[in-house]
Amino acid sequence: LLEKIRKEIPDVALRTTIMVGHPGESEKDFRALKQFISEVQFDRLGVFTYSYEEDTYSYNHYKDSIPEKLKEDRKNEILEIQESISMHLNYNKIGKLFKVIVDVREGDYFTGRTEYDSPEIDNEVIITNTDKEIKPGEFYQVKITDAETYDLFGEVLEHKIPSHKNTEL
């Protein structure tokens, strides 16, 4: 299904949230999850550990059998995999154009986000050419010039781009 979505909508950004450490999660299950994440390469991925909460189905039907340390270790393994994926995906954005909404001026640069990113939890785009007239709340065409694991760096080319398509320069 995910391959079909990516084929039909090449610019789609896929995001998900993963829970690790649910009662009964075996080492085999966890290896399969890691393999799945590595193959799919989600654009954005969050991960949290199972929490034994009263008045939930799992609380009433399962014993919390996974030690907290193992849950945290598994969470950290998933985060390491996603960090590598994010770095790879971000480096592939260098040289491309993105529609970016500018959020705020911070000293001698602006920060914003692409149309694929949510505020506060996703990539930020650091806009370095502040010689142009840039206003928070406006969309700009930004060429990505550099990348880190969770941040992109770019320069404004145009105000209010007409298309959502990303293009090579």
C-alpha positions in Angstrom: 0.0 0.0 0.0 2.8 2.5 0.9 4.6 1.8 -2.3 1.4 2.4 -4.3 0.9 5.7 -2.4 4.4 6.8 -3.2 4.0 5.8 -6.8 0.8 7.7 -7.2 1.9 10.8 -5.2 5.7 11.1 -5.5 5.9 14.1 -3.2 4.0 12.5 -0.4 5.5 12.7 3.1 4.6 9.6 5.1 4.5 9.9 8.9 3.7 7.4 11.7 4.0 6.9 15.4 5.3 3.6 16.7 4.8 2.0 20.2 7.3 -0.4 21.5 7.2 -2.7 24.5 3.6 -3.8 24.4 3.1 -7.0 26.5 4.0 -10.0 24.4 6.3 -8.1 22.0 9.0 -10.6 21.3 12.5 -10.0 20.1 11.4 -11.5 16.7 8.5 -8.9 16.6 10.9 -6.1 17.4 13.4 -7.2 14.7 10.5 -7.3 12.2 9.5 -3.8 13.2 13.0 -2.5 12.7 13.2 -4.1 9.3 9.8 -2.6 8.3 10.9 0.9 9.4 14.2 0.5 7.5 12.4 -0.6 4.3 9.6 2.0 4.4 11.7 4.9 5.4 9.1 7.1 6.8 9.6 10.9 6.4 8.6 11.5 10.0 8.4 8.9 12.8 7.6 9.2 16.4 8.1 6.4 19.0 7.0 5.9 22.5 7.0 3.0 25.0 4.0 1.1 26.1 2.6 2.4 29.4 0.5 0.1 31.6 -2.7 2.3 32.0 -5.7 1.5 34.1 -9.0 1.1 32.3 -7.5 0.2 29.0 -8.0 -3.0 27.1 -4.3 -4.0 27.5 -4.4 -3.3 31.2 -7.4 -5.6 31.6 -6.1 -8.4 29.3 -2.3 -8.4 29.5 0.4 -8.4 32.1 3.0 -5.7 31.6 5.7 -8.2 30.8 8.4 -6.1 29.2 10.9 -4.5 31.6 11.1 -0.7 31.4 14.8 -0.7 30.5 14.1 -3.0 27.5 11.3 -0.7 26.4 13.6 2.3 26.5 16.4 0.4 24.7 14.0 -0.6 22.0 12.7 3.0 21.7 16.3 4.3 21.4 17.1 1.7 18.7 14.1 2.9 16.6 15.1 6.5 17.1 18.6 5.7 15.9 17.2 4.0 12.7 15.0 7.0 12.1 17.8 9.4 12.6 19.8 7.7 9.9 16.8 7.7 7.6 16.1 11.4 8.3 19.7 12.4 7.6 19.6 10.5 4.2 16.2 12.0 3.2 17.3 15.5 4.2 20.5 15.3 2.2 18.5 14.3 -0.8 16.6 17.6 -0.5 19.8 19.7 -1.1 19.4 21.6 -4.4 15.6 21.2 -4.5 13.0 23.9 -4.2 10.3 23.8 -1.5 7.3 25.9 -0.5 8.2 27.1 3.0 6.1 29.1 5.4 8.3 31.4 7.5 7.5 31.2 11.2 9.8 33.6 13.0 12.9 35.8 12.7 15.7 34.6 15.0 18.5 37.1 15.1 20.2 37.2 11.7 18.1 34.4 10.1 14.5 33.2 9.7 13.1 29.8 10.6 10.2 28.2 8.8 9.0 24.8 7.6 8.1 23.1 4.4 4.5 22.3 3.6 5.2 18.7 4.8 6.3 19.7 8.3 4.3 20.4 11.5 5.3 23.2 13.8 7.6 22.4 16.7 7.9 18.7 16.1 9.3 18.4 12.5 12.2 19.8 10.5 12.9 23.5 10.5 14.1 25.4 7.5 16.8 27.9 8.5 16.7 30.7 5.9 20.0 32.4 5.7 19.6 35.1 3.1 17.9 37.8 5.1 18.7 40.6 2.6 15.3 39.9 1.0 12.1 41.2 2.4 10.8 38.2 4.4 7.7 38.3 6.6 6.6 35.6 9.1 3.4 33.9 8.1 4.1 34.2 4.3 5.1 31.3 1.9 8.3 31.5 -0.1 10.1 29.4 -2.6 13.3 28.2 -0.9 16.2 26.4 -2.4 17.7 23.9 0.1 21.5 24.5 0.3 22.5 22.2 3.2 21.0 19.7 5.6 21.4 18.2 9.0 19.4 15.3 10.6 16.4 17.4 11.6 17.1 20.8 10.0 17.3 22.1 6.5 19.1 25.3 5.4 18.1 27.4 2.4 17.7 30.6 0.6 14.6 32.4 -0.5 14.2 32.6 -4.3 10.6 33.9 -4.7 7.6 35.0 -2.7 4.4 32.9 -2.9 5.2 30.0 -5.3 2.4 28.9 -7.5 3.0 25.1 -7.3 3.5 22.5 -4.6 5.9 20.6 -6.8 9.5 20.2 -5.7 11.9 20.7 -8.6 15.6 20.3 -9.3 17.6 23.4 -10.1 
